[in-house]
């Protein structure tokens, strides 16, 4: 009985450690594709810029209500996840390509940073 408990404990610990390892995996690059021009792709490999974009997306606030958006301006590939991006001088919105019924608003600071990057 103790042997089964020990094996089960080790198994659960291994799963937990593996899961933590996956979360801390860093991205080597992010691509931002213009949805209006096939030839416009921005590839970002700078660690500081990658962190800025990840933070902008992760800290975006979920918006309530029905999502009725125009075609997205950009598509952002962050590792395994892909987002649509709408951005203007004063506001920015992101949506995962997996859940097109939910939209998230970027912070004012994130909007400024992303606009600087896209210039």
C-alpha positions in Angstrom: 0.0 0.0 0.0 2.9 2.4 0.9 4.5 1.5 -2.4 1.4 2.6 -4.4 1.2 5.8 -2.4 4.8 6.6 -3.1 4.5 5.8 -6.8 1.4 7.9 -7.1 3.0 10.8 -5.2 6.1 10.7 -7.5 3.8 10.6 -10.6 1.8 13.6 -9.4 4.9 15.5 -8.5 6.4 14.8 -12.0 3.2 16.1 -13.7 3.3 19.2 -11.6 7.0 19.9 -12.4 6.5 19.3 -16.1 3.5 21.7 -16.1 5.6 24.4 -14.4 8.4 23.9 -16.9 6.0 24.4 -19.8 4.7 27.7 -18.4 8.2 29.3 -18.0 9.3 28.4 -21.5 10.4 31.5 -23.2 9.5 32.5 -26.7 12.3 32.9 -29.2 10.3 35.0 -31.6 6.9 36.6 -32.2 5.5 37.3 -35.7 3.0 40.1 -36.4 1.3 39.8 -39.8 -0.6 42.6 -41.5 -4.0 41.2 -42.5 -4.2 43.8 -45.3 -0.9 43.1 -47.0 0.6 39.6 -47.5 4.1 41.0 -47.7 4.1 42.8 -44.4 5.3 40.6 -41.6 7.2 41.8 -38.6 9.4 39.2 -36.9 10.4 40.1 -33.3 13.3 38.3 -31.7 14.4 40.9 -29.2 13.7 39.5 -25.7 12.6 42.8 -24.2 10.1 43.5 -27.0 8.8 39.9 -26.8 8.2 40.4 -23.1 6.4 43.7 -23.8 4.0 42.1 -26.2 3.4 39.1 -24.0 2.6 41.5 -21.1 0.3 43.6 -23.2 -1.7 40.6 -24.2 -1.7 38.9 -20.8 -2.8 42.1 -19.0 -5.5 43.0 -21.4 -9.0 43.4 -19.8 -11.8 41.1 -20.8 -14.8 43.1 -22.2 -18.4 42.1 -21.7 -21.1 42.2 -24.3 -21.4 40.9 -27.9 -18.4 41.0 -30.1 -19.0 42.6 -33.4 -15.7 43.7 -34.9 -14.4 44.7 -38.3 -11.8 42.5 -39.9 -8.6 42.5 -37.8 -5.7 44.6 -38.8 -3.0 42.2 -37.5 -2.4 38.6 -36.5 0.1 38.0 -33.7 1.7 34.6 -33.2 3.0 34.1 -29.7 4.4 30.6 -29.7 1.5 28.2 -29.8 -1.2 31.0 -29.4 -2.5 33.3 -32.1 -4.3 36.6 -31.6 -6.1 39.1 -33.8 -5.2 42.7 -33.1 -7.1 45.9 -33.7 -5.2 49.1 -32.9 -5.6 52.8 -33.3 -3.8 55.8 -31.7 -6.0 55.6 -28.6 -7.2 52.1 -28.2 -6.2 48.5 -28.8 -8.2 45.2 -28.7 -7.0 41.6 -29.0 -9.0 38.4 -29.5 -7.7 34.8 -29.5 -8.2 33.0 -32.8 -9.7 30.1 -30.7 -12.4 32.2 -29.0 -13.8 34.8 -31.4 -16.7 35.6 -29.0 -14.5 37.4 -26.4 -12.4 40.5 -26.8 -9.8 42.1 -24.5 -8.8 45.8 -24.3 -5.2 46.7 -24.1 -4.1 49.2 -21.4 -3.3 52.8 -22.5 0.4 52.1 -21.9 0.3 48.9 -24.0 -1.4 50.8 -26.8 1.4 53.3 -26.9 4.1 50.6 -26.9 2.5 48.5 -29.6 1.9 51.6 -31.8 5.6 52.5 -31.5 6.6 49.0 -32.5 4.3 49.0 -35.5 5.5 52.3 -36.9 
